[in-house]
Amino acid sequence: MTPARVAVCLITGLQSVAVAAVAAYYLVELSRGQGFDGAGIVSSIVLFAIVAVALAALALGWWRRASWPRTATVVWNLVLAPVAVALVQGGQTVLGVGLGLVVVAAVASALAVPGRPVAAADEGPAGREGDAIL
């Protein structure tokens, strides 16, 4: 396993744990009655749980040497980039810069993992002799 694949696997795994921790925090706050809108908190918990599971699936895909997690990992982290900028602009410099570094590391690692080689059979009917194109 390449160092880039290990790095992106760890980053997405830790992102999954972080999002699950936020969901757990919201659940604790809900149980204490600390929210203004119970339905809004429940929907946030469900959303965070879905994202945590999706990130865990990405980490598992990277661990199993799959090629499919690359695009999802890059897109997810590019969505986080404006969040990092907003945190810095909002005075949360340490969190914003930290998140920005995570975004850069995840995207760079995901793009550094070698892709699946394209075989001649993957080219379709036009790439094989004797096959008719319908």
C-alpha positions in Angstrom: 0.0 0.0 0.0 1.4 3.4 -1.0 2.0 6.1 1.5 -0.5 8.3 -0.2 -3.2 5.6 0.0 -2.4 5.1 3.7 -2.6 8.9 4.3 -5.9 9.4 2.5 -7.4 6.3 4.2 -6.4 7.7 7.6 -7.7 11.2 6.8 -11.1 10.0 5.6 -11.3 7.6 8.6 -10.6 10.4 11.0 -13.1 12.7 9.3 -15.7 9.9 9.8 -14.9 9.7 13.5 -15.0 13.5 13.8 -18.4 13.8 12.1 -19.7 10.9 14.2 -18.5 12.7 17.3 -20.5 15.8 16.3 -23.6 13.6 15.9 -23.0 12.2 19.3 -22.6 15.6 20.8 -25.9 16.7 19.3 -27.5 13.6 20.7 -26.2 14.4 24.2 -27.4 18.0 23.9 -30.8 16.7 22.7 -31.1 14.4 25.7 -30.3 17.3 28.1 -33.0 19.4 26.5 -30.4 22.0 25.3 -31.8 22.7 21.9 -34.3 25.2 20.6 -35.8 23.0 17.9 -35.9 19.2 18.7 -36.9 18.3 15.1 -34.0 20.4 13.7 -31.5 18.7 16.1 -32.8 15.2 15.2 -32.5 16.0 11.5 -28.9 17.2 12.0 -28.0 14.1 13.9 -29.4 11.9 11.1 -27.5 14.0 8.5 -24.2 13.8 10.5 -24.7 10.0 10.9 -25.2 9.5 7.2 -22.1 11.5 6.4 -20.1 9.6 9.0 -21.1 6.3 7.4 -20.3 7.6 3.9 -16.9 8.7 5.1 -16.3 5.4 6.8 -17.2 3.7 3.5 -14.7 5.9 1.7 -12.0 5.0 4.2 -12.8 1.3 3.8 -12.7 1.6 0.0 -9.2 3.2 0.2 -8.1 0.5 2.6 -9.3 -2.2 0.2 -7.4 -0.6 -2.7 -10.5 0.4 -4.6 -10.3 3.1 -7.3 -13.9 4.5 -6.8 -13.2 6.6 -3.6 -11.0 9.1 -5.4 -13.7 11.3 -6.8 -15.9 11.3 -3.7 -12.9 12.1 -1.5 -11.8 15.0 -3.6 -15.4 16.4 -3.9 -16.1 16.1 -0.2 -12.9 17.9 0.7 -13.4 20.6 -1.9 -16.8 21.2 -0.3 -15.0 21.6 3.1 -12.6 24.3 1.6 -15.2 27.2 1.9 -16.0 26.0 5.4 -12.3 26.4 6.3 -12.3 29.9 4.8 -15.5 30.9 6.7 -14.0 29.7 10.0 -10.9 31.9 9.5 -13.0 34.9 8.5 -15.2 34.2 11.5 -12.3 34.5 13.9 -11.8 30.7 14.4 -8.3 30.9 12.9 -6.9 27.7 14.4 -9.9 25.6 13.4 -10.0 27.1 9.9 -6.3 26.7 9.2 -6.4 23.2 10.6 -9.4 22.2 8.4 -7.7 23.8 5.4 -4.5 21.7 6.0 -6.7 18.6 6.2 -8.4 19.5 3.0 -5.1 20.1 1.2 -3.6 16.8 2.6 -6.7 14.8 1.6 -6.9 16.1 -1.9 -3.2 15.8 -2.5 -3.1 12.3 -1.1 -6.2 11.2 -3.1 -4.7 12.5 -6.3 -1.3 11.0 -5.6 -2.7 7.4 -5.4 -2.1 5.7 -8.8 -5.3 5.0 -10.7 -6.4 1.7 -12.1 -4.6 0.9 -15.4 -6.9 0.8 -18.4 -6.9 -2.6 -20.1 -7.5 -3.1 -23.8 -10.8 -4.8 -23.0 -12.0 -1.7 -21.2 -12.0 0.2 -24.5 -15.3 -1.2 -25.6 -16.4 -2.8 -28.9 -14.5 -0.4 -31.0 -11.2 -1.4 -29.4 -11.5 -5.1 -30.2 -11.1 -6.6 -33.6 -14.0 -8.6 -34.9 -16.7 -6.9 -32.8 -19.4 -5.1 -34.6 -20.6 -1.7 -33.5 -24.3 -1.6 -33.3 
